[in-house]
Amino acid sequence: MGSLFFKIALVLYFLSMLGYITSLVVRRVQVAKVSTWVLFSAFAAHTTSIIFRWVETGHSPVTNLFESLSFIAWAVSGIYLIFQVKTKTRVLGAFVSPVVLVMAITASARLVEDAEIPAILMGSWVPIHVMLTLTGSALFALACLSGIMYLVQDDLIRNKKAYGFSRLLPSLRELDRINNICIVAGFFLLTLGIIAGSVWARNVWGSHWQWDPKQVSTLISWIIYALLLHQRFAIGWKGRKVAVLSIVAFVILLFTFVGVNIFFVTVHNFI
């Protein structure tokens, strides 16, 4: 049942993406509103899929790279839908939905497999650590996407092309606000995830810190986001500077998630 609902979610994610992109092409926000409901249906089907997989496998649905990609896609779509309740950012879905779809499609490559879980991943701290970290990463992904949209909108305004397509986009103030909320919440969750991970490492290896490549790169990402928050709240950075830095920080975080496993030997090779 889990795989069936995941396939339904994939179809709905694809339809929502088509709707959001169409809304930009035909310049009709109403189309984006319909796409939001389709995205909500996809999120509901995806949630059901995750629950079924959790029950069927008997372990948390974040024990390998493909499950984690599925979880991030789910988290990104869910968090974006929450923003719809408070903000008028439906067209941002044209940026969010393709990312969600790509992650979900990638996850589907081996999501149906049920590999044996190593003993060290069976503890209760593992899902807490991974879910907190991945949810924080999903928030950072939205911060990155809002930063990209901010730069697009800002360039259109600077070049005096703020008409038609530009008028469909959220205001610069709204995009900056979304970026700020996502980074603050994401930093909080990432910090909790790192703490949970250190407790897990202590229980498994006898030390909170192993100088593992993924630990080091995660710490670098954490420091960059901490710097970004300091510059925003202590110095008053906003707008383009924050948008650019949030994009750079997420690229580094993305390397932590995928690149480290490719180029380095890490004890975190399960994710």
N, C-alpha and C positions, 0 to 999 in steps of 0.2 A: 504493500500500500504506500509505503514511503516513496518508492521510486515513481509510482503512478502520479502522486500529487506533485512530485518534483517536476515531472514532465509537463503537467498542467501549468505549473508556475512558469516554466520556461516559455511556453506558448504565450501566456499572458504578459510576461515581461517583454517579449518581442512585440506584441500588439501595442502595449503602452509606449514603447519606444517609437514605433511608427506614428502613433498618435501625437506624441510630443513634437517630433520632428515636423510632422504635417502642420501642426499649429504654427510653427515658425514660418513654414513655406507659404501657407495661405494667410498668415497673420491674423489668426482667430484664436483668442484666448479660450473660447468655448470648447474648442477641440481639446485643448490642454486639460480642461475641467473633466471631460469624459475620460481622458487618458489617466487622470488621477484615480478615478474609480476602478479602472482596469488594473492600475498598479496596486491598488489596495487589495483587489481580488488575487493578484499574483502573490502579494505578501501573505495573505491568508492561506493560500494553497502551500506556499513555501513553509510557513509556520507548522502547518499540519504535517508536511513531509518531515520536518526536523523532529517533531514529536514522535511520529511513527518510527523513524530510524532509531531514535534514542531507546524506545521500548523494544524494538526488534533486535538490536545489537546488544543491549544491556550495558552500554557505556555511553559517555557523553559524546555528542556529535561534533567534536573538535579534536580528534586524535590523529589526524593526518592533514597534509596540505590541501587535499581536495575538499574534505569536510570543512576546513577552515575557510577556504574560498567561498563555499556555500554559505557559511555563517556570516561572513563579512558582507556578501551580497544581500543577505536577509536583513542584516543590521542597517546597512546603508539605505535600503528602500524603506525600512520601518522608521528610521530617524527622519528621513526626508518627508514622509507622510505626516509625521508629528509637526513639522514646520508648516505644513499646509493649514493646520488648525489656527495658527497664530499669525501667519504672514501670507502675503499675496505673491508667492514665488512659484506658481505652477509651471511657468516656462523653464524654470531651472531644471525641470524634469528632462528636458531635451539634452542636458549635460549629464544628468544622473543616470537615467535609464539605460543608455548604451554601456556605461561602466558596469552597472548591475548585471546586464545581460551577458556581457563578455565574461565576467567572473562566474556567473552561473553556468554558462556553457563550458567553461574550462573545468569547473568542478564536476560537471556531469561525466567527464571522460572516465573517471574511475570511482565515482561516488557510490556506485552499486556494490563495489567490492567490500568485503568485510574481513580485512586482514586481522591476524592475531595481534592483540595489544600487548606491548612489552610490559613487564611487571612494574617498572618504574613509573609507568603512566596510569597506574590503577588507583593511585591515591586521590583523596578528595580535594587536595590542593591544586591538582593539575587542571581540572575543568574551570576552577575559580580563576586561576592564573591566566589560562588561555582565553576564556570568555571575556574577562575584563580587558585584557590587552587587545583582543580583536575588536571589541566594541569601541574602545578608544581609537583604534586604527580606522574604524568606519567613520567616526566623527571627524578625524583628521582628513579622510578622503573627501568628505563633504566640505570641509574648510578649504581644501585644495580646489575643488570644483567651483565653489563660490568665488575663490580668488581668481580663477581663470575667467569666470564670467565678469567679475569686476574689471579686470584688465581690458576685456573686449568692450564692455560698456563705456569705460573711461576713454578708450581710444576713439570710439565712435563720437563721443561728446567733444573730445579735444580736436578732432578733425571736422567738426561741425556736420556730422552725419547722424545726428540724434533725431531720426525720424523713421517711420516705417518699422523696420526690424528692431531698432533700438528701443522704441516705445513699448515693445512687448516684454522687454527684459525688466527685472526688478531694478529699483533705484540703487544708486551707489551706496546710499546710506543703509538700505535694507541688506544688501550683499555684505557690507562691512559688519553689520550686526550679526548676520548668520555666521560669518567667519569667526567672529569673537566668541559667540556662544559655543560653537563646535570645538574651538581650540581649548577654551576653559574646561568644558566637560570632558573632552578627550584627554587632556593633560591629567585631570583628576583620576580618570579611570585607568590610564596608562600607569600612573604612579601606584595605584592600588594593585594593578596587575604585576608590577615589578616587585612590590613587597610580597605578594603572594608567591611569586616565583622564587624569591630568595628563601622563603620559609620552606618551600618544596625542595630546593637545592640543599638546604641544610639537612633535611630529613633523609635525602637520598645519598648525597655525597659528603655530608659532614661539614660543609662550608657554604656560607651564603653566596660566595663569589668564586667563580672558576676561571675567570679571564677567557671565557669561551667567546669566539668571534661574534656570535649572535648577542651575547650579553653586552659586549663592548659596543657594538653598533646600535643596540637598543638604548644604551646609556647616552651615546652621542645624540641620537634623535631626541631623547628626553631633555638633554641640555639645550638643544636648539629651540625646542618648544618652550622651555623655561625662559630662555633669552627673549623669545618673541613676546611672551606674556609680560616680562619685565619692561621691555621697550614700549609696549602698548599702555600699561598701567602707570609705570613710573615716569616715562618720558613723554607719553602721549602719541606714540606712533599710531597711525591709522591709514586707511586707503591703500595706495599702490604699494608702499613699503611692506605693509603687513601681508597683502595679497601675494606679492612675489616671494616673501620669506616663507609663507605657509605652503607654497608650491614646492620650493626647494626642500623644506623640511619633510614634506610627504614623499618626495622622490628618495630621500635618504632612508626614510622609514620603509618604503617599498623595497629598497635594496636589502634592508634588514630582513624583511619577510621572505624574499625570494632569492636575491643575489648571493647572500651569505652561504646558503645551501649549495650553490653552484660552484663558488670559487674557494670556499674554505671547508675544512673539516670541523664539524660542530656536533656537540652532543644533542643539539636541538634539531637533528635531521628529520625528526618525525613531523615537523611543521616549519 
